[in-house]
Amino acid sequence: MRFVTAVQKEQPQDADRLIRELFQRLFIHNEWITSAEALEKICKKLGLPTSLIEATNSEVVKKTLKDNTDEALAEGAFGVPYVLLKNQGETEHFFGVESLPQLCHSLGVEFKGPLNV
């Protein structure tokens, strides 16, 4: 999570690509994604600087992750995925992949099911 946090802080435009890559490696290819070697491969594939790996040890990244975690817990998060949808002063909570159709309904978009990769 610190690596994702570092990317979100330093290169937010790449966060979505990174998260998709991490999920594919972990859940589709059953790869270990937390070692320095694995993160270096991911950086190379996505064209990210390896300095982002070093940034995971910075106090700024650690504090940001802690603050984000504390905020999620204060909102009621208890696992992942946990989504808060805030709209016109109302907040809806969604937990688990089985809640994605309801999330899409609340957003007014069609749920197209899981992605085929």
ABEGO torsion letter per residue (X at the ends): XAAAAAAAAABAAAAAAAAAAAAAAAAAAGBBAABAAAAAAAAAAAGBBAAAAAAAABAAAAAAAAAAAAAAAAAGBAEOBBBBBBBGGBBBBBBEAAAAAAAAAAAGBBBAEBBBX
